[in-house]
Amino acid sequence: MRWFQILIIFLGLTLPLFSQETPAAKLITALEKLNSNGPIEVRATITFKKSIRVQGIIMGEDFDIMWKAEDGSVIRQIALGENAWVTYDGKKWKTVDRDDRLVFNIVRGPIRVTNSNAESVYEDVGTEQHNGETWLHIRFKAPQEGTSVPEYWLELDAGGQPISVRRFVGAVAFGNVNMVQCEAEYAPAEPGTTIKPPPKKVLRTN
């Protein structure tokens, strides 16, 4: 009987350790919650050969985002359902291919939940305070020190549980072999935010 009591005590001491979520599991939880709570506001800087500044709203595969290049030119693109539009001057819109969504794919990539069973190896860097919120900083474990790796900042609730992804810094793949550097901040959009098509009177087909 004594061995059974010892076993119970041992399990009581060790089970909490075994049940603690890993940084990777916390990331998956944060991603799932972020993507299930409606429209997401994103602000990002994408750097390849040059940099562009991006801001807008994404909701699943739909989006309304605008980006500004270093030369000052501004492009805004909207995708809603099976339709997509673009404007280069903020006044005249034209329809575009629904699959023409490079900038969206780059800023959406870091928060896409692709396979919740694939647990990549992340490490806990520590918590930070941001305007009254507690963020957990995690990063991918690099094979060697000094390597640039994906990093995330997860918002935690009062109990220390992840409730959202708030920031990402790292490389994002596009095309077959190309990589861009992306620094992005994410937040729930204001209540009532929706994605709307451009006014019909400014639309053209080419």
QUIDAZI-V314497 format. One record per pair of residues at least 12 apart in sequence whose ideal C-beta (glycine too) atoms are under 10 Angstrom apart, sorted by sequence separation. I is the first residue (numbers start at 0). J is the second residue. D is the distance in Angstrom with one decimal. If there is no record, write none. Layout:
I & J & D
I & J & D
This chain:
41 & 53 & 6.9
42 & 54 & 4.7
43 & 55 & 9.3
53 & 65 & 7.3
54 & 66 & 7.8
63 & 75 & 7.6
64 & 76 & 6.1
65 & 77 & 9.6
74 & 86 & 7.4
75 & 87 & 8.4
82 & 94 & 7.0
83 & 95 & 5.1
123 & 135 & 7.0
124 & 136 & 4.0
125 & 137 & 9.3
137 & 149 & 9.3
138 & 150 & 4.2
139 & 151 & 8.9
152 & 164 & 7.4
153 & 165 & 6.9
154 & 166 & 9.3
168 & 180 & 8.1
169 & 181 & 6.7
171 & 183 & 9.0
41 & 54 & 6.8
42 & 55 & 8.5
52 & 65 & 9.0
53 & 66 & 4.4
54 & 67 & 8.6
63 & 76 & 7.8
64 & 77 & 8.2
73 & 86 & 8.9
74 & 87 & 5.9
75 & 88 & 9.5
82 & 95 & 9.3
83 & 96 & 6.8
123 & 136 & 7.8
124 & 137 & 6.1
137 & 150 & 7.1
138 & 151 & 7.4
151 & 164 & 6.0
152 & 165 & 5.1
153 & 166 & 8.8
168 & 181 & 7.5
169 & 182 & 8.5
40 & 54 & 7.8
41 & 55 & 6.2
52 & 66 & 6.5
53 & 67 & 8.1
62 & 76 & 7.5
63 & 77 & 4.8
64 & 78 & 9.0
73 & 87 & 7.8
74 & 88 & 9.6
75 & 89 & 6.7
83 & 97 & 4.8
85 & 99 & 8.0
122 & 136 & 9.8
123 & 137 & 5.8
124 & 138 & 5.8
136 & 150 & 6.9
137 & 151 & 5.3
138 & 152 & 9.9
151 & 165 & 8.5
152 & 166 & 3.9
167 & 181 & 6.8
168 & 182 & 5.0
169 & 183 & 9.5
40 & 55 & 7.7
41 & 56 & 7.5
51 & 66 & 4.7
52 & 67 & 4.8
62 & 77 & 7.1
63 & 78 & 8.1
72 & 87 & 7.4
73 & 88 & 8.3
74 & 89 & 9.6
77 & 92 & 8.1
82 & 97 & 6.8
83 & 98 & 8.4
122 & 137 & 6.6
123 & 138 & 8.9
136 & 151 & 7.6
137 & 152 & 7.9
151 & 166 & 7.0
152 & 167 & 7.7
167 & 182 & 7.4
168 & 183 & 7.9
39 & 55 & 9.6
40 & 56 & 6.0
41 & 57 & 5.9
51 & 67 & 6.4
52 & 68 & 8.4
61 & 77 & 8.3
62 & 78 & 5.4
63 & 79 & 8.2
72 & 88 & 9.6
73 & 89 & 7.1
76 & 92 & 9.6
81 & 97 & 5.8
83 & 99 & 6.8
121 & 137 & 4.6
122 & 138 & 6.1
135 & 151 & 8.4
136 & 152 & 5.3
137 & 153 & 6.8
150 & 166 & 8.1
151 & 167 & 5.6
152 & 168 & 8.5
166 & 182 & 7.9
167 & 183 & 5.0
168 & 184 & 9.9
38 & 55 & 9.9
39 & 56 & 7.0
40 & 57 & 8.3
50 & 67 & 9.6
51 & 68 & 5.2
52 & 69 & 9.1
61 & 78 & 5.8
62 & 79 & 8.5
75 & 92 & 8.6
78 & 95 & 8.7
80 & 97 & 8.5
83 & 100 & 7.3
121 & 138 & 6.4
122 & 139 & 7.9
134 & 151 & 9.3
135 & 152 & 7.0
136 & 153 & 8.1
150 & 167 & 7.1
151 & 168 & 8.2
166 & 183 & 7.0
167 & 184 & 8.1
38 & 56 & 5.1
39 & 57 & 5.2
50 & 68 & 8.1
51 & 69 & 7.5
60 & 78 & 7.2
61 & 79 & 5.2
77 & 95 & 9.6
78 & 96 & 10.0
79 & 97 & 9.5
121 & 139 & 5.7
122 & 140 & 5.1
134 & 152 & 4.4
135 & 153 & 4.6
149 & 167 & 7.1
150 & 168 & 4.8
151 & 169 & 8.4
165 & 183 & 9.7
166 & 184 & 5.2
167 & 185 & 7.5
37 & 56 & 9.9
38 & 57 & 7.2
39 & 58 & 6.8
49 & 68 & 6.9
50 & 69 & 6.1
60 & 79 & 9.4
61 & 80 & 7.1
76 & 95 & 7.3
78 & 97 & 6.4
120 & 139 & 6.9
121 & 140 & 6.6
122 & 141 & 9.3
134 & 153 & 6.5
135 & 154 & 8.0
149 & 168 & 7.5
150 & 169 & 5.9
164 & 183 & 9.3
165 & 184 & 6.5
166 & 185 & 7.2
38 & 58 & 4.4
39 & 59 & 9.4
49 & 69 & 5.1
55 & 75 & 7.9
60 & 80 & 8.8
78 & 98 & 9.4
83 & 103 & 9.6
119 & 139 & 6.5
120 & 140 & 4.6
132 & 152 & 9.8
133 & 153 & 9.4
134 & 154 & 5.8
135 & 155 & 5.5
148 & 168 & 9.4
149 & 169 & 3.4
164 & 184 & 9.6
165 & 185 & 6.0
166 & 186 & 9.7
37 & 58 & 6.8
38 & 59 & 9.2
41 & 62 & 8.7
43 & 64 & 9.2
45 & 66 & 7.7
49 & 70 & 8.5
51 & 72 & 9.5
52 & 73 & 9.5
53 & 74 & 9.9
55 & 76 & 8.5
56 & 77 & 9.6
57 & 78 & 9.4
58 & 79 & 9.5
61 & 82 & 9.8
62 & 83 & 9.2
63 & 84 & 9.8
65 & 86 & 9.2
78 & 99 & 8.9
119 & 140 & 8.6
120 & 141 & 9.8
133 & 154 & 7.2
134 & 155 & 7.1
147 & 168 & 9.2
148 & 169 & 6.6
149 & 170 & 7.1
164 & 185 & 5.6
165 & 186 & 6.7
37 & 59 & 9.9
44 & 66 & 9.8
51 & 73 & 9.8
55 & 77 & 9.0
61 & 83 & 9.5
78 & 100 & 6.3
132 & 154 & 5.5
133 & 155 & 4.7
147 & 169 & 7.3
148 & 170 & 8.6
149 & 171 & 8.6
163 & 185 & 7.3
164 & 186 & 9.6
34 & 57 & 9.6
38 & 61 & 8.8
39 & 62 & 9.3
41 & 64 & 7.2
43 & 66 & 8.7
51 & 74 & 8.8
76 & 99 & 8.1
129 & 152 & 8.0
132 & 155 & 8.0
133 & 156 & 8.3
147 & 170 & 6.8
163 & 186 & 7.7
34 & 58 & 9.1
38 & 62 & 9.3
65 & 89 & 8.8
76 & 100 & 7.4
132 & 156 & 9.7
133 & 157 & 8.4
135 & 159 & 8.3
137 & 161 & 9.7
163 & 187 & 7.2
34 & 59 & 7.6
38 & 63 & 9.1
76 & 101 & 9.6
78 & 103 & 7.0
127 & 152 & 7.2
129 & 154 & 8.4
135 & 160 & 10.0
162 & 187 & 9.9
76 & 102 & 7.2
122 & 148 & 9.6
124 & 150 & 7.7
126 & 152 & 9.6
133 & 159 & 7.9
135 & 161 & 6.9
76 & 103 & 7.3
121 & 148 & 9.2
124 & 151 & 9.7
126 & 153 & 9.5
134 & 161 & 9.9
74 & 102 & 8.2
121 & 149 & 8.5
124 & 152 & 9.2
121 & 150 & 9.0
126 & 155 & 7.2
134 & 163 & 9.5
119 & 149 & 8.7
121 & 151 & 7.7
132 & 162 & 9.6
134 & 164 & 9.7
135 & 165 & 9.6
136 & 166 & 8.6
138 & 168 & 8.8
139 & 169 & 7.7
132 & 163 & 9.2
134 & 165 & 5.8
138 & 169 & 8.5
154 & 185 & 9.6
134 & 166 & 7.3
136 & 168 & 10.0
149 & 181 & 9.4
150 & 182 & 9.7
152 & 184 & 8.7
154 & 186 & 9.0
126 & 159 & 8.6
132 & 165 & 7.5
147 & 180 & 8.3
152 & 185 & 9.6
154 & 187 & 10.0
64 & 100 & 9.3
66 & 102 & 5.5
129 & 165 & 7.4
60 & 97 & 9.2
65 & 102 & 9.4
66 & 103 & 9.8
129 & 166 & 8.8
62 & 100 & 7.7
64 & 102 & 6.4
64 & 103 & 6.1
66 & 105 & 9.9
127 & 166 & 9.9
60 & 100 & 8.6
62 & 102 & 9.1
63 & 103 & 9.8
66 & 106 & 9.2
109 & 149 & 7.3
62 & 103 & 5.0
109 & 150 & 10.0
110 & 151 & 9.2
61 & 103 & 9.4
62 & 104 & 10.0
64 & 106 & 7.2
109 & 151 & 7.7
60 & 103 & 8.6
64 & 107 & 9.5
62 & 106 & 8.7
62 & 107 & 7.6
57 & 103 & 6.8
55 & 102 & 9.1
60 & 107 & 8.4
55 & 103 & 8.6
59 & 107 & 9.2
53 & 102 & 6.1
57 & 106 & 7.1
53 & 103 & 9.0
57 & 107 & 5.8
51 & 102 & 7.4
55 & 106 & 8.3
53 & 105 & 8.2
54 & 106 & 9.4
53 & 106 & 5.7
57 & 110 & 8.5
110 & 163 & 9.6
51 & 105 & 9.6
110 & 164 & 5.5
109 & 164 & 7.7
45 & 101 & 9.6
45 & 102 & 7.1
109 & 166 & 9.5
110 & 167 & 7.2
47 & 105 & 9.5
109 & 167 & 4.1
43 & 102 & 8.9
108 & 167 & 9.1
109 & 168 & 9.0
45 & 105 & 5.6
109 & 169 & 7.1
45 & 106 & 7.4
106 & 167 & 9.0
108 & 169 & 9.9
109 & 170 & 9.9
41 & 103 & 9.5
43 & 105 & 7.9
44 & 106 & 10.0
109 & 171 & 6.4
43 & 106 & 4.9
108 & 171 & 4.8
42 & 106 & 9.0
107 & 171 & 9.4
108 & 172 & 7.5
41 & 106 & 5.2
106 & 171 & 8.3
108 & 173 & 8.1
41 & 107 & 8.2
43 & 109 & 9.2
105 & 171 & 5.1
39 & 106 & 9.7
104 & 171 & 8.3
105 & 172 & 9.0
39 & 107 & 9.0
41 & 109 & 9.8
104 & 172 & 9.5
105 & 173 & 5.9
41 & 110 & 8.5
104 & 173 & 6.4
104 & 174 & 10.0
39 & 110 & 7.4
102 & 173 & 9.5
108 & 179 & 9.8
101 & 173 & 6.3
109 & 181 & 6.7
34 & 107 & 9.8
101 & 174 & 8.8
108 & 181 & 7.7
110 & 183 & 8.2
105 & 179 & 6.1
109 & 183 & 6.4
105 & 180 & 10.0
106 & 181 & 6.8
108 & 183 & 9.5
110 & 185 & 6.1
34 & 110 & 6.7
105 & 181 & 5.8
107 & 183 & 9.5
109 & 185 & 8.5
33 & 110 & 6.0
34 & 111 & 8.0
35 & 112 & 9.5
106 & 183 & 5.5
34 & 112 & 6.1
101 & 179 & 9.7
105 & 183 & 8.7
30 & 109 & 9.0
33 & 112 & 9.0
106 & 185 & 8.7
30 & 110 & 5.8
29 & 110 & 9.0
30 & 111 & 7.8
31 & 112 & 5.8
30 & 112 & 4.8
29 & 112 & 9.9
30 & 113 & 9.5
31 & 115 & 7.2
27 & 112 & 6.9
30 & 115 & 8.5
26 & 112 & 9.7
27 & 114 & 9.3
28 & 115 & 9.1
27 & 115 & 5.2
27 & 116 & 9.1
27 & 117 & 9.1
24 & 115 & 9.1
27 & 118 & 7.6
26 & 118 & 9.2
27 & 119 & 9.5
26 & 119 & 8.2
23 & 117 & 9.0
24 & 118 & 6.7
23 & 118 & 4.6
26 & 121 & 6.2
22 & 118 & 9.8
23 & 119 & 5.5
25 & 121 & 8.4
21 & 118 & 7.0
22 & 119 & 9.5
23 & 120 & 6.6
24 & 121 & 9.2
21 & 119 & 10.0
22 & 120 & 8.6
23 & 121 & 4.7
25 & 123 & 8.7
21 & 120 & 8.5
22 & 121 & 3.9
23 & 122 & 9.4
21 & 121 & 7.4
22 & 122 & 6.1
21 & 122 & 9.4
22 & 123 & 5.0
21 & 123 & 8.8
22 & 124 & 8.8
94 & 197 & 9.6
92 & 196 & 8.8
93 & 197 & 9.4
92 & 197 & 4.2
29 & 135 & 8.6
91 & 197 & 9.3
92 & 198 & 8.2
90 & 197 & 9.9
92 & 199 & 9.6
29 & 137 & 9.6
92 & 200 & 9.9
93 & 201 & 9.5
94 & 202 & 7.1
26 & 135 & 9.2
92 & 201 & 5.2
93 & 202 & 7.3
94 & 203 & 7.8
25 & 135 & 6.8
91 & 201 & 5.9
92 & 202 & 5.3
93 & 203 & 5.1
94 & 204 & 5.5
26 & 137 & 6.4
86 & 197 & 7.1
90 & 201 & 6.4
91 & 202 & 8.6
92 & 203 & 7.1
93 & 204 & 6.7
94 & 205 & 8.1
25 & 137 & 7.2
84 & 196 & 6.8
85 & 197 & 9.4
89 & 201 & 9.7
91 & 203 & 6.7
93 & 205 & 6.3
22 & 135 & 7.7
26 & 139 & 9.9
83 & 196 & 9.5
84 & 197 & 5.3
22 & 136 & 9.5
23 & 137 & 8.0
79 & 193 & 9.6
80 & 194 & 9.7
82 & 196 & 6.8
22 & 137 & 4.2
79 & 194 & 5.6
82 & 197 & 10.0
86 & 201 & 8.0
21 & 137 & 9.5
22 & 138 & 8.5
23 & 139 & 9.1
78 & 194 & 8.2
79 & 195 & 7.6
80 & 196 & 9.1
86 & 202 & 9.9
22 & 139 & 9.5
23 & 140 & 9.7
77 & 194 & 6.8
79 & 196 & 5.6
84 & 201 & 9.4
22 & 140 & 9.3
77 & 195 & 7.8
78 & 196 & 9.7
79 & 197 & 9.8
84 & 202 & 7.0
77 & 196 & 6.4
84 & 203 & 9.7
33 & 153 & 9.4
77 & 197 & 6.4
30 & 151 & 8.9
32 & 153 & 9.7
33 & 154 & 8.9
29 & 151 & 7.7
32 & 154 & 9.3
75 & 197 & 9.0
26 & 149 & 9.8
29 & 152 & 9.5
30 & 153 & 9.0
43 & 166 & 10.0
29 & 153 & 4.4
39 & 163 & 9.1
42 & 166 & 10.0
43 & 167 & 8.5
44 & 168 & 9.8
46 & 170 & 10.0
26 & 151 & 5.9
28 & 153 & 8.4
29 & 154 & 7.3
39 & 164 & 9.2
25 & 151 & 9.2
29 & 155 & 8.8
36 & 162 & 8.9
41 & 167 & 9.8
45 & 171 & 8.0
47 & 173 & 8.8
26 & 153 & 6.6
36 & 163 & 7.8
25 & 153 & 6.0
32 & 160 & 9.5
33 & 161 & 9.4
43 & 171 & 9.9
45 & 173 & 9.5
51 & 179 & 9.6
53 & 181 & 9.0
57 & 185 & 8.8
22 & 151 & 8.7
32 & 161 & 7.2
33 & 162 & 8.3
34 & 163 & 9.7
50 & 179 & 9.7
63 & 192 & 9.4
25 & 155 & 8.6
31 & 161 & 9.4
32 & 162 & 5.5
33 & 163 & 4.8
34 & 164 & 9.1
47 & 177 & 7.6
50 & 180 & 8.8
53 & 183 & 7.8
54 & 184 & 9.6
58 & 188 & 8.0
63 & 193 & 9.1
64 & 194 & 9.9
22 & 153 & 8.6
29 & 160 & 9.2
30 & 161 & 8.9
32 & 163 & 5.9
33 & 164 & 5.1
47 & 178 & 8.4
48 & 179 & 9.4
57 & 188 & 8.9
63 & 194 & 4.9
28 & 160 & 7.5
29 & 161 & 3.9
32 & 164 & 8.6
33 & 165 & 8.8
47 & 179 & 4.6
50 & 182 & 9.8
56 & 188 & 5.5
61 & 193 & 9.6
62 & 194 & 6.8
63 & 195 & 7.6
28 & 161 & 4.9
29 & 162 & 6.8
30 & 163 & 8.9
31 & 164 & 9.9
46 & 179 & 6.4
47 & 180 & 7.7
55 & 188 & 9.8
56 & 189 & 9.5
61 & 194 & 5.0
63 & 196 & 9.4
25 & 159 & 9.5
27 & 161 & 8.8
28 & 162 & 8.4
29 & 163 & 5.7
30 & 164 & 5.9
45 & 179 & 5.4
46 & 180 & 4.4
47 & 181 & 9.9
58 & 192 & 8.5
63 & 197 & 9.7
25 & 160 & 8.0
26 & 161 & 7.4
28 & 163 & 9.8
29 & 164 & 4.8
45 & 180 & 7.3
46 & 181 & 7.7
58 & 193 & 8.5
59 & 194 & 9.7
25 & 161 & 4.5
28 & 164 & 9.9
29 & 165 & 8.6
44 & 180 & 8.3
45 & 181 & 5.4
46 & 182 & 8.1
56 & 192 & 6.0
58 & 194 & 6.0
24 & 161 & 9.0
44 & 181 & 7.5
45 & 182 & 8.2
56 & 193 & 8.5
57 & 194 & 8.5
26 & 164 & 7.5
43 & 181 & 6.0
44 & 182 & 4.9
45 & 183 & 8.4
56 & 194 & 6.1
20 & 159 & 9.8
22 & 161 & 9.6
43 & 182 & 6.4
44 & 183 & 7.8
55 & 194 & 9.2
20 & 160 & 8.4
42 & 182 & 9.3
43 & 183 & 3.7
44 & 184 & 9.8
20 & 161 & 8.2
42 & 183 & 7.0
43 & 184 & 7.1
41 & 183 & 5.9
42 & 184 & 5.0
43 & 185 & 8.9
41 & 184 & 7.2
42 & 185 & 8.3
40 & 184 & 8.5
41 & 185 & 5.5
42 & 186 & 8.5
40 & 185 & 7.1
41 & 186 & 8.2
39 & 185 & 5.5
40 & 186 & 5.0
39 & 186 & 7.2
40 & 187 & 7.2
41 & 188 & 9.3
39 & 187 & 6.6
40 & 188 & 4.6
38 & 187 & 7.5
39 & 188 & 6.2
40 & 189 & 7.8
37 & 187 & 6.6
38 & 188 & 3.8
36 & 187 & 5.8
37 & 188 & 6.7
38 & 189 & 8.5
33 & 185 & 6.5
36 & 188 & 9.4
38 & 190 & 9.6
40 & 192 & 7.8
33 & 186 & 9.2
37 & 190 & 8.4
38 & 191 & 9.4
39 & 192 & 9.4
33 & 187 & 7.9
37 & 191 & 9.8
38 & 192 & 4.7
32 & 187 & 10.0
37 & 192 & 7.6
38 & 193 & 7.3
29 & 185 & 10.0
37 & 193 & 9.7
38 & 194 & 7.1
